[in-house]
């Protein structure tokens, strides 16, 4: 499959930078579409990586991701300076970190705002102190890319403790030990709790990002679970 961008919030970009995040789950558009045939079980197609279907072989669809694919990370960004040979780009996820992490320099030759479309003004770079949304980040400004190693289609609640940790949930020290963050605003989930504390933390993280009906944890939608290796630097520099 072709290279493509993938959007992350500032918190998840931090998890990528810190080495905590090696998985991401995205809603599976085909499997959740009410017009698609209902399937009780979805299996991968051995002859077509990234494609899935039913066990009888009567239905197949693309998950949108495949092993071996490269994804460039798109995040909130801003122009911090423009010079003769380079432009400096700052990233919201690193704005409270040191200058070395916060700012990347890219050659002027690749840093193009984009072409104007009929009836629309030419695209402009977001300039400090404003950040441009991650969805509008161009490929040349991306500072990380992901090499996809595994793709699964499963129900959201099939997420295991190991999967939840790989999603990049935050841990912190607390009285009596360590805990996973409660993204719903609670005190957290103690890591010694036998009742799946990491999964409960990820449950609250998912619901903080997905509030629409049929998309929440309780709705148990079909998701595409993507496992990857994080590479620092621009994809095209590779």
trRosetta pair geometry for C-beta under 8 A, 3 or more apart (Angstrom, degrees):
i j d omega theta_ij theta_ji phi_ij phi_ji
1 4 7.7 -47 142 -6 107 112
1 50 6.2 50 -33 -25 132 177
1 65 7.3 -152 60 -146 162 29
1 66 4.7 132 -4 30 124 121
1 68 7.8 131 30 86 81 90
1 69 4.6 -13 67 -97 108 119
2 69 7.8 26 74 -139 23 100
3 69 7.2 158 -99 -174 42 77
3 70 4.7 -24 -110 78 93 98
3 71 7.2 176 -159 -87 67 29
3 72 6.6 45 172 -16 110 99
3 235 6.3 135 -159 162 144 151
4 69 7.6 -15 23 176 91 120
4 71 6.2 -21 73 -118 66 73
4 72 7.6 -143 114 26 23 80
5 71 7.0 88 -154 -168 16 75
5 72 5.3 -44 -104 71 66 86
5 73 7.7 82 -156 -156 74 4
5 74 4.5 44 -178 -34 119 124
5 137 7.4 164 -150 79 143 94
5 139 6.7 -124 -69 -88 108 80
5 142 7.3 -153 -119 -74 97 144
6 24 7.4 129 167 73 136 162
6 71 4.3 18 -8 176 124 126
6 72 7.3 155 19 70 76 36
6 73 6.3 -40 69 -107 85 49
6 74 6.6 173 74 17 31 91
6 146 6.9 -35 40 29 142 130
7 74 4.9 -42 -95 75 63 108
7 75 7.7 142 -152 -79 58 45
7 134 4.7 119 -144 120 94 125
7 135 5.9 -7 -96 -80 140 66
8 12 4.1 -124 -171 92 106 116
8 13 5.0 138 107 -58 122 76
8 16 6.8 39 147 -17 174 133
8 24 7.7 -101 -96 -108 103 144
8 73 5.9 -25 13 -156 121 100
8 74 7.3 144 18 68 69 56
8 75 5.8 -27 67 -87 87 93
8 134 6.8 -150 53 -154 45 160
9 12 4.9 88 53 13 77 100
9 13 7.0 -134 97 -6 39 88
9 134 7.7 -121 -93 -14 32 152
9 209 7.4 -128 -29 -106 141 121
10 13 5.5 -52 -146 35 33 115
10 14 6.5 39 152 -23 64 101
10 75 6.8 103 -91 -164 56 110
10 76 6.1 -33 -68 28 99 120
10 92 4.9 -80 -99 110 125 107
10 93 4.1 -176 -153 -86 75 77
11 14 5.7 -50 -156 30 32 115
11 15 6.8 33 146 -19 62 102
11 93 7.7 -151 -42 -122 18 100
11 170 8.0 -79 -171 -39 109 121
12 15 5.2 -44 -149 32 42 116
12 16 6.6 47 149 -20 65 98
12 21 6.2 89 -165 -95 76 168
12 24 7.6 68 -169 -106 139 112
12 168 6.0 106 -135 85 69 153
13 16 5.5 -50 -152 33 36 113
13 17 6.3 35 151 -18 67 105
13 73 6.8 123 -114 169 93 134
13 75 4.8 53 -82 -110 147 144
13 91 7.2 -136 153 162 153 125
13 93 3.7 -98 90 -80 127 166
13 94 8.0 -91 126 -34 121 82
13 144 7.9 160 -146 27 86 142
14 17 5.7 -55 -146 38 32 111
14 18 6.0 22 157 -12 67 113
14 93 5.1 -157 -54 -171 76 107
14 94 8.0 161 -94 -70 79 62
15 18 5.9 -60 -138 45 28 105
15 20 4.4 -85 -159 72 81 108
15 21 3.7 77 128 -30 110 118
15 167 8.0 -9 159 136 160 47
15 168 3.0 60 178 -167 151 131
15 170 7.7 -113 -88 -67 104 77
16 19 7.9 40 175 -65 28 24
16 20 7.8 -80 -56 52 20 70
16 21 4.9 -55 -72 60 58 120
16 73 6.8 162 123 -108 174 156
16 144 6.1 114 142 143 136 168
16 168 7.2 -33 -48 -102 54 147
16 230 5.4 162 -166 -119 90 142
17 93 6.9 158 -10 133 136 127
17 94 7.2 139 -89 -77 170 105
17 101 7.4 79 -165 -161 141 122
17 144 7.7 -121 -78 -62 72 148
18 21 7.9 76 60 1 84 85
19 230 7.3 -146 -110 47 56 142
20 168 4.5 102 111 -131 100 70
20 169 7.8 -129 158 49 126 35
20 170 7.8 41 159 -92 169 52
21 24 7.3 42 176 -64 113 86
21 166 7.1 87 -148 166 40 51
21 167 6.5 -9 -129 167 86 25
21 168 3.1 -9 -79 -66 97 124
21 230 7.5 84 83 -57 79 134
22 166 4.8 -66 60 -162 89 97
22 168 8.0 146 4 -56 48 87
22 227 6.2 22 142 -156 87 76
22 228 6.3 -159 -168 64 62 58
22 229 7.2 6 -140 -94 101 40
22 230 7.1 -106 -102 -22 71 98
23 163 6.1 -73 81 -157 170 72
23 166 4.1 60 6 123 115 111
23 167 5.3 -56 79 -78 99 59
23 168 7.9 -160 54 -17 68 84
23 225 6.3 -7 -169 -174 115 88
23 226 6.6 153 -156 81 61 51
23 227 5.2 -26 -98 -98 85 66
23 228 7.4 149 -94 18 36 75
24 167 7.0 109 -100 -132 41 76
24 225 7.8 170 86 -151 36 48
24 226 5.2 -13 60 59 82 102
24 228 7.6 -5 9 11 97 119
25 156 6.8 107 163 -123 149 81
25 159 7.1 -60 -56 -85 153 123
25 167 7.0 -28 -2 -110 100 120
25 206 7.5 -19 74 -106 128 116
25 223 4.4 18 -176 163 105 141
25 224 7.0 158 -153 75 56 46
25 225 5.2 -18 -100 -100 86 68
25 226 7.5 175 -85 17 34 73
26 64 7.5 -81 92 78 138 137
26 65 8.0 117 38 -18 131 131
26 223 6.4 145 71 -162 31 85
26 224 5.0 -17 63 56 88 98
26 226 7.1 19 6 -5 104 115
27 32 6.0 -35 179 3 101 154
27 210 7.6 135 -55 -115 118 139
27 215 6.2 -42 -91 -132 137 100
27 221 5.9 -10 -130 121 92 142
27 222 7.5 81 -163 84 60 63
27 223 6.0 -61 -103 -109 32 72
27 224 7.7 16 96 12 15 84
28 31 4.2 20 110 32 124 111
28 32 5.8 135 79 -12 71 96
28 63 6.6 -53 -125 -138 104 77
28 153 5.6 70 -95 -139 153 104
28 221 7.5 -177 35 147 82 96
28 222 4.2 -61 48 118 125 101
28 223 5.7 179 -19 -127 93 13
28 224 5.0 122 -82 -38 89 84
29 32 6.4 -76 -144 47 20 99
29 33 6.3 37 158 -46 62 103
29 64 7.4 79 18 -41 109 137
30 33 5.8 -47 -154 7 29 118
30 36 5.6 109 172 -92 66 154
30 61 4.1 175 148 171 168 157
30 62 7.6 127 -24 57 146 53
31 36 6.4 -115 -120 94 22 156
31 39 6.9 -74 -136 42 96 115
31 42 6.5 -44 -106 -67 136 152
31 61 7.4 -174 -52 67 74 149
31 153 6.5 144 -33 -176 151 126
31 222 3.6 -58 108 84 134 162
32 36 7.8 66 59 31 21 131
32 214 6.9 130 -168 152 114 115
32 221 5.2 13 -100 -163 126 111
32 222 5.4 -154 -54 44 83 97
33 36 4.3 91 73 -13 98 106
36 61 7.7 -13 -138 -57 135 154
37 54 7.8 -53 102 -39 127 135
37 59 5.5 -130 53 -87 132 151
39 42 5.4 82 117 -70 139 82
39 54 5.2 -142 -127 -87 120 99
39 59 6.8 -136 -73 72 127 146
41 54 7.2 95 79 -139 71 68
41 55 6.4 18 90 -29 116 110
42 52 5.1 36 171 162 107 127
42 53 7.1 166 -150 89 75 8
42 54 7.0 -61 -110 -86 53 49
42 153 4.7 -58 111 100 139 119
42 154 7.5 -147 59 -82 110 39
42 222 7.1 70 -5 -140 149 129
43 52 6.6 166 84 -156 30 83
43 53 6.7 -34 62 69 75 57
43 54 7.2 62 24 -168 94 17
43 55 5.6 75 4 -82 137 70
44 49 7.9 5 -174 -127 119 45
44 51 7.3 103 -160 81 65 51
44 52 5.5 -54 -103 -101 45 79
44 151 7.8 124 -106 89 123 86
44 152 7.6 -76 -55 -117 115 55
44 153 7.7 148 -72 19 74 96
45 48 4.4 6 98 48 123 96
45 51 4.5 -27 36 95 125 100
45 52 6.4 -158 -12 -97 85 23
45 53 5.9 48 -60 12 107 107
45 60 6.1 27 -54 -131 143 121
48 51 3.8 -5 113 32 117 133
48 60 7.5 58 64 -173 148 138
49 66 4.7 97 124 -164 95 107
49 67 5.2 -86 -173 39 134 95
49 68 7.1 59 118 19 155 114
49 151 7.6 108 176 36 81 122
50 62 6.1 13 136 -152 96 81
50 63 5.4 -130 -171 41 66 99
50 64 7.6 -143 -175 51 108 20
50 65 6.0 -151 -130 100 107 37
50 66 2.7 -56 -54 -89 132 95
50 67 7.1 -149 -52 11 87 62
50 69 7.4 73 -82 -28 140 129
50 151 5.7 43 -105 58 63 159
51 60 5.6 22 171 -179 112 109
51 61 6.9 172 -153 86 74 27
51 62 5.5 -45 -100 -97 75 57
51 63 7.1 -157 -95 -6 23 83
51 66 8.0 7 -24 -97 63 112
52 60 6.9 165 88 -149 31 65
52 61 6.2 -26 64 62 78 75
52 62 8.0 120 20 -125 75 13
52 63 5.8 67 -4 -54 115 102
52 153 4.8 -24 -71 15 174 142
53 57 6.5 63 114 -123 139 36
53 58 7.5 172 172 59 119 42
53 59 4.9 171 -153 94 92 62
53 60 3.7 -45 -71 -92 128 63
53 61 6.7 137 -83 11 72 66
54 57 7.1 -103 79 -19 76 19
54 58 5.8 -19 58 46 124 83
54 59 4.8 62 0 43 105 101
57 60 7.6 -2 -158 -51 53 105
63 66 7.3 138 58 -68 103 65
63 151 5.5 153 85 164 153 130
63 153 5.6 -141 -104 -63 120 110
63 224 4.7 135 -176 -120 107 126
64 224 6.3 -117 49 -37 103 174
65 69 5.9 -141 -160 51 66 150
65 71 7.7 -18 -124 -60 109 129
65 148 5.8 -172 176 -125 105 157
65 151 5.0 175 100 -108 99 132
65 224 6.0 133 27 157 117 137
65 226 5.0 -37 128 -100 166 123
66 69 4.9 104 61 -30 72 117
66 148 6.6 111 87 99 34 145
66 151 6.0 -69 -112 -4 29 150
67 148 5.6 -141 -118 118 33 95
67 149 6.0 19 -133 -172 92 22
67 150 6.1 18 -88 -87 106 29
67 151 6.1 -131 -43 -1 72 96
68 147 7.7 -22 -140 -172 24 84
68 148 6.5 -34 36 72 25 92
69 147 8.0 160 83 -155 41 45
69 148 4.5 15 56 26 84 132
70 145 5.6 15 -178 166 97 125
70 146 7.1 156 -157 77 51 49
70 147 6.0 -20 -103 -101 74 61
70 148 7.4 -136 -73 2 27 86
70 235 6.0 129 151 -142 127 124
71 145 6.3 163 82 -163 44 74
71 146 4.4 -14 60 56 101 101
71 148 6.6 77 -11 -45 109 101
71 228 7.1 -62 35 -118 120 156
72 139 5.6 77 79 -139 162 80
72 142 4.2 83 170 115 110 170
72 144 7.5 144 -157 91 58 49
72 145 4.7 -38 -101 -103 61 96
72 146 8.0 -170 -80 17 19 73
72 234 7.6 19 -135 -157 123 60
72 235 4.5 -89 -85 -19 111 136
73 142 5.5 145 62 -158 61 108
73 143 7.2 -50 68 59 113 59
73 144 4.3 11 20 75 135 97
73 145 6.4 -147 -7 -89 81 37
73 146 6.8 93 -56 -21 92 98
74 134 4.6 115 132 174 86 87
74 135 6.8 79 137 -96 139 22
74 137 4.2 169 -151 56 86 121
74 142 6.4 -58 -80 -96 54 109
75 91 5.8 40 102 -155 126 109
75 92 6.8 -145 153 41 100 93
75 93 5.9 -44 179 -11 145 122
75 134 4.8 -29 -131 -111 18 110
75 137 6.3 40 45 -41 39 161
75 142 7.9 114 15 -124 85 72
76 91 7.0 116 85 -162 63 61
76 92 3.8 4 89 6 118 133
76 93 7.3 133 50 -27 92 78
76 131 4.4 35 172 159 106 133
76 132 6.8 171 -153 77 60 47
76 133 6.3 -39 -103 -132 82 30
76 134 5.3 -59 -51 -54 55 80
76 137 7.8 -131 -93 -57 15 119
77 89 5.5 -5 -173 -178 116 110
77 90 6.9 152 -159 81 63 47
77 91 5.5 -27 -104 -102 76 66
77 92 7.2 -107 -69 -11 31 83
77 126 6.8 133 95 55 65 120
77 131 6.4 130 58 -157 16 86
77 132 5.6 -23 66 52 72 97
77 134 7.7 98 -7 -100 85 56
77 137 5.3 92 12 -109 127 110
77 141 5.6 117 152 149 170 136
78 89 7.1 148 75 -159 38 64
78 90 5.0 -21 64 63 92 96
78 91 7.9 -176 22 -77 74 25
78 92 7.6 90 -10 -54 104 79
78 125 8.0 106 -162 158 42 92
78 126 5.0 -80 -115 109 67 102
78 127 6.5 81 -171 -162 92 13
78 128 4.9 104 145 -69 132 67
78 129 7.4 -5 -161 -163 163 22
78 130 6.4 157 -117 90 121 47
78 131 4.8 -82 -52 -105 107 59
78 132 6.5 155 -84 2 58 79
79 82 6.6 1 -180 -49 122 98
79 87 6.4 -51 -138 179 99 114
79 88 7.3 101 -167 78 58 61
79 89 6.3 -43 -104 -104 48 65
79 90 7.8 71 162 19 2 84
79 125 4.3 64 -38 137 133 130
79 126 6.4 161 3 82 85 50
79 127 4.9 -39 61 -103 103 63
79 128 6.7 -120 80 -12 53 80
80 88 4.4 -66 71 109 99 107
80 89 6.6 151 10 -123 94 11
80 90 4.4 86 -46 -24 123 108
80 103 5.8 -76 47 -115 155 113
80 128 5.3 54 -104 -28 62 136
81 87 7.0 174 93 -160 55 53
81 88 4.1 27 50 34 93 120
82 87 4.9 -10 -110 -115 73 86
82 88 7.5 -131 -64 22 37 73
82 108 7.8 87 -162 -104 87 103
83 86 5.4 13 57 58 107 70
83 87 7.2 -178 25 -86 68 38
83 88 7.6 55 -5 -19 103 95
83 108 7.8 -123 78 -58 60 117
84 108 7.4 -92 139 -26 33 149
85 107 6.7 -46 165 -139 76 70
85 108 5.7 -130 -168 -1 27 113
86 105 4.4 13 173 -176 142 105
86 106 6.4 142 -156 69 85 32
86 107 6.0 -59 -103 -103 71 33
86 108 6.2 -119 -87 -37 18 79
86 111 8.0 91 -163 -6 46 143
87 105 7.2 159 76 -151 36 60
87 106 5.6 -21 59 61 87 87
87 108 6.1 111 -26 -93 89 66
87 111 4.5 -170 21 153 134 174
87 125 7.8 -130 -175 -110 148 169
88 103 5.1 -5 -173 -167 106 116
88 104 7.3 157 -152 78 58 36
88 105 5.5 -31 -96 -95 69 74
89 103 6.9 146 73 -151 41 62
89 104 5.3 -20 61 61 95 87
89 105 7.8 166 17 -91 75 25
89 106 6.3 21 -5 1 119 113
89 141 5.2 166 -124 -149 167 103
89 143 7.9 -165 90 -51 124 113
90 94 7.5 -138 -171 76 72 97
90 95 6.7 67 165 -96 115 82
90 102 5.4 -1 -140 160 89 91
90 103 5.4 -33 -88 -91 73 73
90 128 6.4 52 33 -77 137 117
91 94 4.8 50 77 26 99 103
91 95 7.3 -141 92 -49 47 73
91 102 6.5 -160 42 -158 76 52
91 104 7.6 39 -24 1 113 105
91 143 6.8 -84 -53 14 148 139
92 95 5.6 -23 -148 -23 38 117
92 131 5.1 27 -62 -122 117 159
94 97 4.4 -58 -166 34 78 123
94 101 4.7 -143 -159 129 134 97
94 102 4.3 -169 121 -99 107 58
95 102 6.0 88 -105 -131 33 118
97 101 4.3 -41 120 74 135 131
97 102 5.5 172 72 -54 87 89
98 101 5.4 85 63 16 77 96
98 102 6.8 -153 97 -7 34 98
99 102 5.6 -64 -135 43 30 109
99 103 5.7 -15 -178 18 72 113
100 103 7.5 -68 -125 50 12 80
104 141 7.9 136 76 -162 125 64
104 143 5.1 -168 -44 -97 160 123
106 110 6.1 -94 165 74 107 108
106 111 5.0 123 103 -64 115 113
106 140 6.0 114 179 154 150 96
106 141 6.5 -104 -19 -103 159 56
106 234 7.3 88 -112 -54 110 149
107 110 5.2 72 73 14 94 96
107 111 6.8 -176 91 -11 45 96
108 111 5.6 -68 -135 41 33 108
110 140 4.5 176 144 -139 102 132
110 236 7.3 176 -147 88 146 145
111 140 5.7 -168 -93 124 50 140
111 141 7.3 76 -122 -70 89 86
112 138 7.7 -148 71 174 65 169
112 140 7.2 97 26 9 70 155
113 122 6.4 73 104 152 130 99
113 123 4.6 -176 155 94 94 89
113 124 5.8 -15 -150 -111 140 25
113 125 5.7 -107 -104 -40 97 78
114 122 7.2 164 85 -174 75 74
114 123 3.9 25 58 36 118 139
114 138 6.8 -159 -57 -87 105 131
115 122 7.3 -78 -179 -132 25 87
115 123 7.8 35 48 12 23 105
116 120 6.4 -175 -168 88 76 77
116 121 6.6 -77 -128 167 109 26
116 122 3.9 -62 -71 -84 101 73
116 123 7.4 -162 -84 -4 55 65
117 120 4.5 20 67 43 90 121
121 124 7.7 -12 126 -24 114 102
125 132 7.3 -97 -171 -37 50 141
126 130 5.3 -118 -172 108 100 93
126 131 5.8 61 137 -175 150 20
126 132 3.3 -163 -15 -44 137 93
126 136 7.9 106 -29 94 116 128
127 130 6.3 45 69 48 51 95
132 136 5.1 -98 166 81 112 117
132 137 6.6 142 102 -74 114 67
133 136 5.3 80 68 14 80 100
133 137 7.9 -119 106 -29 45 80
134 137 5.5 -30 -156 -7 47 118
137 141 5.5 -119 -170 77 91 119
137 142 6.5 104 140 -71 122 79
138 141 5.3 86 63 9 79 102
138 142 7.8 -124 102 -24 46 85
139 142 5.9 -41 -160 3 41 118
139 235 7.0 -66 -174 47 99 119
139 236 6.9 83 142 -26 111 119
140 234 6.9 9 -159 -146 42 140
140 236 7.1 -32 -106 28 63 139
142 145 6.7 75 133 -67 127 83
142 234 5.9 115 80 -124 75 74
142 235 6.4 11 87 -3 128 98
143 232 6.9 -9 152 -162 81 70
143 233 6.9 -37 -171 -109 56 12
143 234 6.6 -43 -110 -66 35 68
144 230 6.2 -20 -170 -167 120 93
144 231 6.6 149 -162 81 66 52
144 232 5.6 -36 -105 -112 82 48
144 233 7.3 72 -100 34 40 33
145 231 5.1 -19 67 65 79 106
145 233 7.5 -49 12 79 96 64
145 234 7.5 64 -28 -174 113 26
145 235 4.1 97 -67 -79 151 95
145 238 7.5 -85 45 -18 146 136
146 228 3.9 21 179 162 110 150
146 229 7.0 150 -158 69 63 40
146 230 6.0 -30 -103 -101 76 54
146 231 7.1 -180 -88 19 24 82
147 228 5.9 148 70 -162 42 85
147 229 4.7 -13 56 55 102 95
147 231 6.3 67 -20 -21 100 117
148 151 6.5 17 175 -54 124 99
148 226 5.9 -61 -128 -166 106 104
148 227 7.3 100 -159 77 62 51
148 228 5.1 -46 -98 -97 45 95
149 227 5.2 -62 66 106 94 96
149 228 6.0 157 6 -109 85 32
149 229 6.2 74 -35 -19 122 91
150 225 8.0 -16 115 111 95 88
150 226 7.5 157 86 -157 58 39
150 227 4.0 14 52 45 99 119
151 224 6.5 -16 -165 -173 95 98
151 225 7.3 149 -158 79 43 56
151 226 5.7 -5 -107 -106 76 69
151 227 7.6 -141 -65 24 38 75
152 224 7.4 154 80 -160 45 49
152 225 4.4 -12 62 58 98 106
152 227 8.0 45 0 -12 98 101
153 222 6.3 13 -180 -178 94 106
153 223 7.4 180 -147 88 55 38
153 224 5.7 -27 -97 -101 74 64
153 225 7.5 -177 -84 15 22 79
154 158 4.3 -91 159 60 125 144
154 159 8.0 150 101 -55 127 57
154 222 7.3 172 97 -147 18 67
154 223 6.5 -25 69 60 65 80
154 225 6.0 -6 30 -6 109 123
155 158 4.9 106 65 -15 78 104
155 220 5.1 7 -175 175 112 97
155 221 7.4 167 -146 96 65 22
155 222 6.2 -56 -95 -97 51 52
155 223 7.4 68 -173 16 17 86
156 159 6.4 -19 172 -17 52 110
156 206 6.9 121 -171 -164 131 162
156 217 6.2 -139 125 -130 136 57
156 219 8.0 54 29 80 139 70
156 220 5.4 -154 46 -143 97 46
156 221 5.6 49 -23 55 120 62
156 222 7.7 -146 -32 -107 76 7
156 223 5.0 84 -82 -13 76 126
157 217 7.0 100 -76 -174 87 79
157 220 4.8 -37 -6 -118 115 102
159 163 4.6 -137 -161 97 73 133
159 164 5.6 93 151 -63 113 82
159 167 7.6 5 -157 -37 132 136
159 199 6.1 150 105 -129 99 96
159 202 6.2 -117 135 105 149 148
159 225 7.6 168 -95 -100 83 133
160 163 4.5 102 48 6 72 103
160 164 7.0 -130 96 -7 40 86
160 199 7.2 -87 170 -78 20 117
161 164 5.7 -53 -149 32 30 112
161 165 6.7 28 154 -16 63 104
161 196 5.8 -134 -80 -137 98 80
161 198 4.7 96 -154 54 74 123
161 199 5.7 -76 -89 -35 58 98
162 165 5.9 -54 -151 36 33 110
162 166 6.3 31 151 -17 65 109
163 166 5.6 -60 -149 40 32 112
163 167 6.6 42 150 -32 64 99
163 202 7.8 -18 109 -42 82 176
163 225 7.0 -36 -149 -152 129 138
164 167 5.6 -46 -157 19 34 118
164 169 6.1 0 158 -7 83 135
164 196 7.9 107 5 179 155 94
164 198 4.0 144 94 138 126 96
164 199 4.6 -145 -47 -85 153 49
164 201 6.5 117 167 64 125 91
164 202 3.8 -130 -140 -17 99 139
165 169 6.5 -81 -115 39 39 102
165 198 5.0 -35 -55 -157 82 147
166 227 7.3 -15 157 -118 145 92
167 202 5.4 83 56 -119 150 123
167 205 7.2 158 127 84 131 151
169 180 5.4 22 136 -162 129 112
169 181 6.2 -161 179 42 89 94
169 198 6.3 162 52 -156 147 78
169 201 4.6 94 -166 122 150 126
169 202 5.5 -99 -59 -71 131 76
169 205 6.1 -133 -102 -32 94 147
170 180 7.2 128 82 -159 48 61
170 181 4.2 31 70 -11 98 133
170 201 8.0 -145 50 178 58 135
171 178 5.8 12 180 177 114 111
171 179 6.9 162 -154 85 69 36
171 180 5.6 -45 -99 -98 70 58
171 181 7.3 -125 -83 -21 22 81
171 191 7.2 25 -136 -64 117 126
172 178 7.2 164 85 -154 30 70
172 179 6.0 -24 63 64 77 83
172 181 6.5 74 -2 -68 112 85
172 188 6.8 -107 52 -109 108 157
173 177 7.8 -140 -150 136 62 27
173 178 6.0 -50 -106 -103 48 68
173 179 7.9 83 -170 20 8 80
174 177 6.5 -4 65 72 82 54
174 178 6.7 119 22 -132 84 17
174 179 4.5 22 -1 -2 137 119
174 187 7.8 96 -133 162 144 95
174 188 6.3 -165 -58 71 149 145
174 190 7.1 -108 67 -101 138 82
176 190 7.2 -22 99 -129 116 130
177 190 6.4 73 74 -156 120 98
177 191 6.4 -127 137 45 121 98
177 192 5.9 37 96 -16 171 119
178 190 7.5 115 86 -154 45 59
178 191 4.7 3 90 7 94 133
179 187 7.7 -37 158 135 165 74
179 188 3.7 81 140 137 134 130
179 189 5.8 149 -167 69 90 35
179 190 5.0 -50 -100 -94 92 43
179 191 6.1 -146 -100 -23 31 78
179 197 7.3 -111 -150 177 65 139
180 188 6.1 165 77 -168 40 91
180 189 4.7 -19 57 60 95 97
180 191 6.5 109 -26 -76 86 80
180 197 5.3 149 21 143 121 99
180 198 5.4 155 -67 -102 162 53
180 200 7.5 131 80 72 130 84
180 201 3.7 -87 134 -56 124 153
181 188 5.7 -55 -117 -112 28 95
181 189 8.0 -14 63 20 14 84
181 201 5.8 93 66 -150 55 117
181 204 7.9 -131 118 81 73 129
181 205 7.9 74 91 -66 104 103
182 185 6.5 -57 114 56 103 21
182 186 3.5 -50 120 59 163 91
182 187 6.5 45 15 53 136 28
182 188 5.0 -137 -11 -85 93 34
182 189 6.3 119 -66 -26 90 84
182 200 8.0 -27 -104 131 84 96
182 201 6.5 -104 -85 -117 45 72
182 204 5.3 29 -163 57 60 175
183 201 7.1 96 -10 -174 91 67
183 204 4.1 160 48 124 84 99
183 205 4.4 111 -4 -83 155 56
183 207 7.6 154 89 61 112 81
183 208 4.5 -95 139 -21 120 144
184 204 4.2 -103 -19 -149 95 117
184 207 6.9 7 -77 82 106 121
184 208 6.7 -148 -77 -66 58 102
186 204 7.5 -114 22 -110 109 160
188 201 7.6 10 -153 -99 66 109
189 193 6.1 -92 177 34 82 143
189 197 3.7 168 140 -157 113 93
189 198 7.5 -162 94 -56 133 27
189 200 4.9 143 -98 81 159 121
189 201 5.2 -130 29 -56 129 92
190 193 4.7 111 73 -28 88 100
190 197 6.1 -117 74 -107 40 152
191 197 5.6 -144 -107 73 35 150
191 198 7.7 41 -121 -53 78 86
192 197 8.0 45 41 -17 27 148
193 196 7.9 -52 108 47 99 27
193 197 4.6 109 58 -60 111 114
195 200 7.2 42 120 -38 90 135
196 199 4.0 -22 163 37 115 119
196 200 5.9 126 107 -25 84 89
197 200 5.6 -56 -146 37 33 112
197 201 6.4 37 154 -22 66 103
198 201 5.6 -52 -152 33 34 114
198 202 6.5 29 151 -15 66 104
199 202 5.7 -53 -146 39 34 109
199 203 6.3 49 148 -30 64 100
200 203 5.2 -42 -150 25 34 122
200 204 7.0 31 153 -15 62 99
201 204 6.1 -58 -159 35 33 105
201 205 6.5 32 146 -18 66 106
202 205 5.2 -51 -146 37 40 115
202 206 6.1 44 155 -22 70 102
203 206 6.0 -55 -150 34 25 110
203 207 6.5 16 156 -10 61 111
203 217 4.8 71 -151 -133 81 167
204 207 5.9 -58 -144 43 32 108
204 208 6.3 39 154 -27 64 104
205 208 5.8 -55 -152 29 30 113
205 209 6.9 11 156 -5 62 109
206 209 6.2 -75 -158 44 31 101
206 210 5.8 -25 166 28 73 114
206 216 7.6 122 125 -158 100 49
206 217 5.2 109 88 -65 128 100
207 210 6.4 -72 -117 63 31 76
207 211 7.1 76 -176 -87 64 63
207 216 5.5 41 -114 -148 89 92
207 217 5.3 -61 -57 -4 100 108
210 215 4.2 -126 179 134 115 108
210 216 5.8 180 112 -90 98 47
210 217 7.9 128 73 -34 117 64
211 215 7.5 12 53 78 19 114
211 216 6.9 33 -132 -80 26 102
212 215 4.6 47 70 22 88 128
212 216 7.6 -168 70 -39 41 82
213 216 7.5 -36 -125 -3 28 104
213 219 7.1 127 -179 -79 50 146
214 219 4.9 167 -140 -172 28 154
214 221 6.2 84 160 -80 69 116
215 219 6.3 41 25 54 14 145
215 221 5.8 -15 -122 -19 41 149
216 219 4.9 100 56 2 72 103
217 220 7.3 29 170 -68 42 53
231 235 8.0 97 86 -96 124 65
231 238 7.4 25 144 -76 149 134
233 237 5.4 -98 162 68 110 133
233 238 7.1 123 107 -57 120 85
234 237 4.3 93 69 -5 92 108
234 238 7.7 -147 100 -15 58 78
235 238 5.9 -47 -172 13 41 115
